[in-house]
Amino acid sequence: MNYKLKNMMFGLTSVIFAHSGFAKELKLDDLFPKDRLIEVNITISEKNWDTLRYQRRTRENALPPSRQFAPPPSPYSYVEANVTIEGVTFNKVGIRKKGFLGSQNTIRPSLKVKLDHYETGRNIGGLNNLTFNNNVQDRSLMSQFMGYQIWDEAGAPGSRCAYAKVIVNGKNLGVYSHVETVREPLLKREFGNEKGTLFEGTVVDFYPEWEGSFERKTGDDKKGRELIVKVTNALQGGGGKPFFGGSVSGRAWVPNNGNYDKVWFMPEFVDSNWIKGVNGAGYEAGQGFEKLISKNFNFIKQMHYKASSLYLRFPFELKNLDDIQKTKNLLLRMKCDDGFVAYINGNEIARYNAPQSPKWDSMATSSGDDGSNATFVAFNINKHRDKFRTGNNLLAIHGMNISLESTDFLQVAELQTNEHDYQKAIWELIDEEAFYKFWALEGLLSFWDGYSGNRNNYFIYLNPDTGKFHFMPWGADCLFEKFSRLRVDRRSPRSVRLKGLVARKLYQIPSVRKKYAATIKQLMVEHWNEDKLLAETERIETMLTPHISDYQWRSVRFDAIREFIRNRRADVEIEINGKDMPIWPK
């Protein structure tokens, strides 16, 4: 593997038993066996256990508006416990609950063990923080164990993973995944240098003015955030030249019937009785989009709990088509919550989170977080240059909300010419080959809650040796499922995930799609052997079955991962073996 030090020696931590008179050494390697479960015994007071397991994360405290500037404070606090790992006892350690929203559980909580929380200097091979995931979201119990193993075999940096039988006060909580915490020992092993800056990304991305949302774990904070800003600027496209946008005038209508479904976006349609306003339409029932919505185009009374669609028409004039014909990138840029279809002079030019045949009462097929939706996303419309004409033109937008109950809605449009070389700018800041492999692995394994699938569960490491960011996976209990459990359009490609801004921007470039397809083909040749993978699931099932708790058995379904393995090749190859991969968004 490119970044590993194959023969690295790990440090040792010795714990001396108070009543035994001898010391037993526990190495970091001892915590990641492949052929057995490690045993973790936790002794904790009932008061501390109840404090730990009943703490919870809510959408409100997990995703507050303030997270744009800094990660929100954790709702979980450390309590005191004694922990015995593989027969080695650590007295008086810190232990807390962990997990975002989907994996929370009061009976079998995921756990963080901080060995040096009360006594500094305690660690195992340099690692002082242990992660035990409860597998609540993974019915097969194999997603993390097999996923991280494939990642490692493919030569991509990431955590090691083993299984643990966790016992609390004598009660078996069942099978947990022990995932190597991403800290200095892992960075040293994978990159040969642990002195760089490490950030964790939790439902965040490279949005303008959101560099504070990434949580720094190690390294130089200032230097790392400066590179985040550079990546953000590279994705935004530098200094484009708008020829439509800002406070341009238009008209809008909240449709209450389908009488005009086939004609409202045509230039000759008469909209004189529609509401007149300026660019920036929608509503905000809470906080977030209010500054982006113009006065006359605030439709909270007409739409909230009443309507999901809005029709917008913006006339504009072009003196000539020279810039449009010559530009490297002709872009429609949208701030959109949640979906839209855009037309130029009656011709569809772009769509996002939209049903196949939108109507007057259509809803968006998916949604994103407000931080993403409040920033411009560019849609390359080079193939629609011929739809523009000298003189009068019309941009029409069918905006769609995710539901009638949604608390906000937004549509802001801009058309621009842009000479920015996206690939060149991005690859100066992100390691190209490493990202292709990371991205293709997320696609092959269908990581629907990872970076490319949900802008979530990932680390970025500023490697001092390259001066570029490298991506690593985290929270890998959401692999090996064909479809996302989130509200994602099921017509979207199965072989690639495109929610992450880096992935989404790059995928619009034909040469990138070609290289992505070649990367995933190579990964399948080298690491996707159905017989071996299915045999591994049988071995793991045999190994785990004696240790699964009665409570845990309620949700276990080993065959779930086998169905995915058997069908995955066909789902992927139909998209990567053609002349081009599926264009998305359409």
C-alpha positions in Angstrom: 0.0 0.0 0.0 1.3 3.4 -1.0 1.1 5.1 2.4 1.8 2.2 4.8 5.0 1.4 6.7 4.7 -2.4 6.4 7.0 -3.3 9.2 6.2 -0.6 11.7 6.6 -1.6 15.3 3.9 -0.4 17.7 4.5 0.8 21.2 3.5 -1.2 24.2 1.4 -0.3 27.2 1.7 -2.4 30.3 -0.8 -2.6 33.0 0.2 -4.2 36.4 -2.6 -6.1 38.1 -3.0 -5.0 41.7 -3.4 -8.5 43.0 -1.3 -10.6 40.6 2.3 -9.5 40.9 3.0 -9.7 37.2 2.6 -7.5 34.2 0.8 -8.4 31.0 1.6 -6.4 27.8 -1.2 -5.4 25.4 -0.1 -4.4 21.9 -2.3 -2.4 19.5 -2.2 -5.3 17.1 -3.8 -7.5 19.7 -7.0 -5.5 19.5 -7.6 -6.3 15.8 -7.7 -10.1 15.3 -9.5 -11.5 12.3 -10.4 -14.9 13.7 -12.0 -14.2 17.0 -13.7 -11.6 19.1 -11.8 -9.6 21.7 -13.5 -9.5 25.1 -14.3 -6.2 26.7 -15.6 -6.2 30.3 -16.8 -2.9 31.7 -17.6 -2.3 35.4 -19.5 0.8 36.0 -21.8 2.1 38.7 -25.5 2.0 37.8 -25.7 5.8 38.2 -22.9 6.3 35.7 -24.3 3.7 33.3 -27.7 5.4 33.3 -26.2 8.8 32.8 -24.2 7.5 29.8 -26.9 5.5 28.0 -29.8 8.0 28.4 -27.8 10.9 27.0 -29.0 11.6 23.4 -28.3 13.5 20.3 -31.2 15.3 18.6 -31.5 16.9 15.2 -31.6 20.3 17.0 -28.4 19.9 19.0 -26.7 18.0 16.1 -27.4 20.4 13.3 -27.8 23.9 14.8 -27.2 26.9 12.5 -24.1 27.8 14.6 -22.3 24.7 13.2 -21.3 26.8 10.2 -18.7 28.4 12.5 -17.7 25.5 14.8 -18.8 21.9 15.4 -21.7 21.8 17.9 -20.7 20.6 21.4 -21.2 16.9 22.1 -24.3 15.9 24.1 -22.2 13.0 25.5 -20.1 13.3 28.6 -17.5 11.0 30.0 -18.2 9.0 33.2 -15.8 6.9 35.3 -15.6 3.1 34.8 -13.1 0.2 34.9 -12.5 -1.6 31.6 -10.8 -5.0 31.1 -9.6 -5.6 27.5 -8.3 -9.1 26.7 -7.6 -9.7 30.3 -5.8 -6.4 30.9 -7.5 -4.1 33.3 -7.6 -0.3 33.1 -9.0 1.2 36.3 -10.6 4.6 36.3 -11.0 5.3 32.6 -13.4 7.7 30.9 -16.3 6.2 29.0 -19.1 7.8 27.1 -21.8 7.2 24.6 -21.1 7.8 20.9 -23.1 8.0 17.6 -25.0 10.5 15.5 -28.7 10.0 15.0 -29.3 6.6 13.4 -27.1 4.5 15.8 -28.4 5.7 19.1 -29.6 3.1 21.5 -30.2 3.1 25.3 -29.8 -0.7 25.8 -26.7 -1.2 23.6 -25.1 2.2 23.2 -22.0 2.6 21.0 -19.1 3.5 23.3 -15.9 5.6 23.4 -13.3 4.6 25.9 -10.7 7.2 26.8 -7.9 5.5 28.6 -6.2 8.7 29.8 -9.3 10.7 30.7 -8.4 10.6 34.4 -4.8 9.5 34.3 -2.6 11.0 31.7 -0.2 9.0 29.6 -2.2 5.7 29.4 -2.5 4.3 25.9 -2.1 1.1 23.9 0.5 1.5 21.2 0.1 5.3 21.3 -3.7 5.0 21.0 -5.6 6.4 24.0 -9.1 6.4 22.5 -11.0 3.2 21.6 -14.2 3.0 19.5 -16.9 0.3 20.0 -19.8 0.6 17.5 -23.1 -1.2 18.3 -23.9 -2.3 14.7 -27.5 -1.1 15.2 -27.8 0.2 11.6 -26.1 -2.9 10.2 -28.4 -5.9 10.2 -25.7 -8.2 8.8 -23.1 -7.2 11.5 -20.5 -7.4 8.7 -20.5 -3.9 7.0 -17.7 -2.4 9.0 -15.6 -5.5 9.4 -15.7 -6.4 5.7 -15.8 -2.9 4.4 -12.7 -1.7 6.2 -10.9 -4.9 5.1 -11.7 -4.3 1.4 -10.5 -0.7 1.9 -7.2 -2.0 3.3 -6.7 -4.6 0.7 -7.2 -2.0 -2.0 -4.4 0.1 -0.6 -6.5 3.0 0.6 -5.9 4.6 4.0 -8.4 3.8 6.7 -9.1 2.1 10.0 -8.6 -1.5 11.0 -11.7 -3.3 12.4 -12.3 -6.3 14.6 -15.2 -7.7 16.6 -15.7 -7.3 20.3 -17.9 -9.0 22.8 -18.9 -6.3 25.2 -20.0 -7.1 28.7 -21.3 -4.5 31.1 -21.6 -5.4 34.8 -21.8 -9.0 33.9 -24.4 -8.6 31.2 -23.6 -9.5 27.6 -24.5 -6.7 25.3 -23.5 -8.7 22.2 -21.3 -8.2 19.2 -19.8 -4.8 18.7 -17.4 -3.6 16.0 -14.1 -2.3 17.4 -13.0 0.3 14.8 -9.5 1.8 15.0 -9.9 5.5 16.0 -8.3 7.8 13.5 -5.4 9.4 15.3 -1.6 9.5 15.2 -0.9 5.8 15.2 -3.1 5.2 12.2 -1.7 8.3 10.4 1.8 7.1 11.0 1.1 3.7 9.6 -0.9 4.8 6.6 1.0 7.9 5.5 4.4 7.5 7.2 3.9 10.9 8.8 1.5 11.8 11.5 2.4 15.5 11.7 -0.3 16.8 9.3 -3.7 18.2 10.1 -6.6 15.9 10.5 -10.3 17.0 10.3 -13.5 15.0 10.7 -16.5 15.8 8.5 -20.0 15.2 10.0 -22.7 16.3 7.6 -20.5 19.1 6.3 -18.8 19.9 3.0 -16.8 22.5 1.3 -19.4 25.3 1.5 -18.3 28.9 1.3 -17.7 30.4 4.7 -18.2 26.9 6.4 -14.5 26.0 7.0 -15.2 26.3 10.7 -17.7 23.4 10.5 -14.9 20.8 10.2 -13.7 19.3 13.5 -10.0 19.4 13.9 -8.5 16.3 15.5 -4.8 16.7 15.2 -2.2 19.1 13.6 -2.0 22.8 12.6 -5.6 24.2 12.6 -4.8 27.4 10.7 -2.9 25.7 7.9 -5.6 23.0 7.5 -8.5 25.5 7.4 -6.7 27.6 4.8 -6.6 24.6 2.5 -10.3 23.9 3.1 -11.0 27.5 1.9 -8.8 26.9 -1.2 -10.8 23.7 -2.0 -14.1 25.6 -1.5 -12.9 28.3 -3.9 -11.8 25.7 -6.4 -15.2 24.1 -6.4 -17.0 27.5 -6.7 -15.2 28.1 -10.0 -13.2 31.3 -9.4 -14.3 34.4 -11.1 -17.1 33.6 -13.5 -18.9 36.3 -15.5 -22.6 36.4 -14.8 -24.9 37.4 -17.7 -28.1 36.7 -15.6 -28.5 36.9 -11.9 -28.6 39.2 -8.9 -31.8 41.3 -8.5 -33.3 40.5 -11.9 -37.0 40.9 -12.3 -39.4 38.1 -13.0 -42.8 36.7 -12.3 -44.0 33.8 -10.1 -47.1 31.7 -9.5 -47.9 29.0 -7.0 -49.9 26.7 -9.2 -53.2 25.3 -7.9 -54.1 23.2 -11.0 -52.4 21.6 -14.0 -54.0 23.7 -16.7 -50.7 25.2 -17.8 -48.3 22.3 -17.1 -47.3 22.0 -20.7 -47.1 25.7 -21.6 -46.1 27.9 -18.6 -42.4 27.7 -19.4 -42.7 28.7 -23.1 -41.6 32.2 -24.1 -45.0 33.1 -25.6 -46.9 32.2 -22.5 -48.6 35.3 -21.0 -47.7 35.7 -17.3 -49.0 39.3 -16.7 -51.3 38.2 -13.9 -48.5 36.5 -12.0 -46.8 38.0 -9.0 -44.0 40.4 -9.9 -40.7 40.3 -8.0 -37.0 39.8 -8.1 -34.6 36.8 -8.1 -34.7 35.0 -4.8 -37.9 33.1 -4.1 -39.2 30.8 -1.4 -40.0 31.0 2.3 -38.4 30.5 5.7 -40.5 29.5 8.7 -37.4 29.4 11.0 -33.9 30.7 10.4 -31.6 30.2 7.5 -32.9 31.4 4.1 -34.6 34.6 5.1 -31.9 36.9 3.7 -31.9 35.2 0.4 -35.6 35.7 -0.3 -36.9 38.9 -1.9 -39.9 40.7 -0.4 -42.4 40.0 -3.2 -41.2 36.4 -3.7 -41.8 35.3 -0.1 -44.4 32.6 -0.5 -44.8 31.3 3.1 -48.6 32.1 3.1 -49.2 30.4 -0.2 -47.0 27.4 0.2 -46.3 26.3 3.8 -48.6 23.3 4.4 -50.4 24.1 1.1 -48.3 23.7 -2.0 -45.0 22.1 -3.0 -44.4 23.7 -6.4 -43.6 27.2 -7.6 -43.3 28.4 -11.2 -40.8 31.2 -12.0 -40.3 33.1 -15.2 -37.3 35.5 -15.8 -37.0 37.4 -19.2 -33.5 38.6 -20.1 -31.8 40.0 -23.2 -28.5 39.0 -25.0 -26.9 41.5 -27.4 -24.9 38.7 -28.9 -23.9 35.0 -28.4 -20.2 35.4 -28.7 -19.3 34.7 -25.0 -21.8 31.9 -24.7 -20.4 30.1 -27.7 -16.7 30.6 -26.8 -16.7 30.0 -23.0 -15.1 26.9 -21.6 -17.9 26.4 -19.1 -21.5 27.6 -19.6 -23.1 27.3 -16.2 -26.5 27.5 -14.5 -25.8 28.2 -10.8 -28.6 27.5 -8.3 -29.2 28.0 -4.6 -31.9 25.4 -4.3 -34.0 23.8 -1.5 -35.0 21.2 -2.6 -35.4 20.5 -6.3 -35.9 22.2 -9.7 -36.3 21.9 -13.4 -34.9 24.8 -15.5 -35.8 25.8 -19.0 -34.3 28.2 -21.6 -36.7 29.4 -24.2 -39.0 26.4 -23.5 -36.2 23.8 -23.6 -35.1 21.9 -20.5 -31.4 22.6 -19.6 -31.0 21.2 -16.1 -32.8 19.4 -13.3 -32.0 18.4 -9.7 -34.1 16.3 -7.3 -36.9 16.4 -9.7 -39.4 13.6 -10.7 -39.3 12.3 -14.3 -42.5 14.2 -15.4 -43.0 17.2 -13.1 -46.4 18.6 -12.6 -48.1 21.5 -10.9 -48.2 19.6 -7.5 -44.9 17.7 -7.8 -42.5 17.4 -4.9 -38.7 17.1 -4.9 -37.4 13.6 -4.9 -34.7 14.3 -2.3 -33.3 16.9 0.0 -30.0 18.2 1.4 -29.0 20.2 4.4 -29.5 23.9 4.5 -25.8 24.7 4.5 -25.5 23.1 1.1 -28.7 24.5 -0.3 -27.9 28.1 0.6 -24.7 28.0 -1.5 -24.5 28.1 -5.3 -24.2 24.7 -7.0 -23.1 24.9 -10.7 -24.7 22.8 -13.5 -22.7 22.7 -16.7 -25.1 23.4 -19.6 -22.5 23.5 -22.4 -24.6 21.2 -24.6 -27.4 23.7 -24.5 -25.6 26.6 -26.0 -27.9 26.4 -29.0 -30.9 27.1 -26.9 -29.9 30.8 -26.4 -30.6 33.4 -28.9 -29.8 37.0 -29.7 -32.4 39.4 -28.3 -35.1 38.3 -25.8 -34.6 35.1 -23.8 -36.5 33.4 -21.0 -35.3 31.4 -18.0 -38.1 29.4 -16.5 -37.8 27.5 -13.2 -40.1 24.9 -11.7 -39.1 24.9 -8.1 -40.1 22.0 -5.9 -40.1 21.4 -2.1 -39.6 18.1 -0.4 -43.0 18.2 1.4 -45.9 20.5 2.3 -44.7 20.5 5.9 -41.2 21.6 5.0 -40.2 24.7 7.0 -38.2 26.3 4.2 -37.9 26.5 0.4 -35.5 28.4 -1.8 -34.8 29.1 -5.5 -32.1 31.6 -6.6 -30.7 31.4 -10.1 -27.6 32.7 -12.0 -26.3 32.1 -15.5 -22.6 32.7 -16.2 -19.7 32.0 -18.5 -16.6 30.6 -16.7 -13.1 29.8 -17.8 -12.2 27.9 -14.6 -10.3 24.6 -15.0 -12.0 22.6 -12.3 -9.9 19.5 -12.5 -6.6 21.4 -12.4 -7.7 23.5 -9.4 -9.1 20.5 -7.5 -6.1 18.2 -8.0 -3.7 20.9 -6.9 -5.3 20.6 -3.4 -6.7 17.0 -3.2 -4.5 13.9 -4.1 -6.0 12.8 -7.4 -5.2 9.1 -7.4 -6.1 8.7 -3.7 -9.5 10.4 -4.2 -10.4 8.3 -7.2 -9.8 5.2 -5.2 -11.6 6.5 -2.1 -14.6 7.6 -4.3 -14.8 4.4 -6.3 -14.6 2.3 -3.1 -17.6 4.3 -1.7 -19.4 3.6 -4.9 -18.6 -0.1 -5.2 -19.5 -0.8 -1.6 -22.5 1.5 -1.8 -21.6 3.7 1.2 -24.8 5.7 1.3 -23.9 7.6 4.5 -20.3 8.4 3.5 -18.8 11.5 1.9 -20.0 11.0 -1.6 -23.3 9.6 -0.5 -24.3 12.0 2.3 -21.4 14.4 3.0 -20.9 12.5 6.2 -18.7 10.0 8.0 -15.2 10.9 6.6 -11.9 12.3 7.6 -9.6 14.6 5.5 -5.9 14.5 6.3 -3.5 17.2 5.1 -0.5 15.0 4.3 2.7 17.0 5.0 4.5 15.0 2.3 2.2 15.9 -0.5 0.6 19.2 0.8 -2.8 17.8 -0.3 -5.9 16.4 1.3 -6.5 12.7 1.5 -10.0 11.3 2.3 -10.6 8.4 4.7 -13.9 6.6 5.6 -15.6 6.5 9.0 -18.9 5.2 10.4 -18.9 2.4 7.8 -22.0 0.6 9.1 -24.0 1.8 6.1 -22.3 -0.2 3.3 -23.5 -3.1 1.2 -27.0 -1.7 0.6 -28.2 -1.0 -3.0 -30.3 2.0 -2.0 -29.8 4.8 0.5 -32.1 4.9 3.5 -32.2 8.7 3.1 -34.5 10.6 0.7 -32.4 10.0 -2.4 -33.8 9.7 -6.0 -33.7 6.0 -6.7 -33.2 6.7 -10.4 -29.7 8.1 -9.6 -26.7 5.9 -10.6 -26.0 2.8 -8.4 -22.3 2.7 -9.1 -21.4 6.2 -8.0 -22.5 8.5 -5.2 -22.8 12.2 -6.0 -23.9 14.1 -2.9 -20.4 15.3 -1.9 -19.5 18.5 -3.6 -16.1 17.3 -4.8 -17.6 14.1 -6.3 -20.5 16.0 -7.8 -18.4 18.7 -9.4 -15.9 16.3 -10.9 -18.6 13.9 -12.2 -19.9 16.5 -14.6 -16.6 16.3 -16.5 -16.6 13.5 -19.2 -12.9 12.6 -18.6 -13.5 12.2 -14.9 -16.4 9.8 -15.5 -14.2 7.7 -17.8 -11.4 7.5 -15.2 -13.9 6.7 -12.4 -15.3 3.9 -14.5 -11.8 2.6 -15.1 -11.0 2.8 -11.4 -14.0 0.8 -10.2 -13.4 -1.8 -13.0 -9.9 -2.3 -11.6 -11.2 -2.6 -8.1 -13.7 -5.2 -9.1 -11.0 -7.2 -10.9 -8.7 -7.2 -7.9 -11.1 -7.1 -4.9 -14.6 -8.3 -5.8 -14.6 -12.1 -5.9 -18.2 -13.2 -5.1 -17.2 -16.7 -4.0 -14.6 -15.4 -1.6 -16.8 -12.7 -0.2 -19.7 -15.1 0.3 -17.4 -17.6 2.0 -16.2 -14.8 4.3 -19.7 -14.0 5.3 -20.2 -17.7 6.3 -17.0 -17.7 8.3 -18.0 -14.5 10.1 -21.5 -15.8 10.9 -20.1 -18.9 12.5 -17.7 -16.8 14.5 -20.3 -14.3 15.7 -23.3 -16.5 16.4 -22.4 -17.7 19.9 -21.8 -14.2 21.1 -24.9 -12.3 19.9 -27.1 -11.2 22.7 -30.8 -12.1 22.9 -31.8 -8.4 22.4 -29.4 -8.1 19.4 -30.8 -11.1 17.6 -34.1 -9.3 17.0 -32.5 -7.2 14.2 -29.8 -9.5 12.8 -30.2 -10.7 9.2 -27.0 -12.2 7.8 -28.4 -12.8 4.4 -28.8 -9.0 3.7 -25.2 -8.6 2.8 -25.2 -11.8 0.7 -28.0 -10.5 -1.5 -25.9 -7.4 -2.1 -22.8 -9.4 -3.0 -24.6 -11.6 -5.4 -26.3 -8.7 -7.3 -23.6 -6.0 -7.1 -21.7 -6.9 -10.2 -24.7 -6.6 -12.5 -25.8 -3.3 -10.9 -22.4 -1.8 -11.4 -21.3 -3.1 -14.8 -24.5 -2.0 -16.6 -23.3 1.6 -15.8 -19.6 1.4 -16.2 -19.3 -0.7 -19.4 -21.0 1.7 -21.8 -19.6 4.6 -23.8 -20.2 6.9 -20.9 -21.5 6.6 -17.3 -25.0 7.8 -16.6 -25.3 11.6 -16.7 -26.6 12.8 -13.3 -28.2 15.0 -12.3 -30.2 15.0 -15.5 
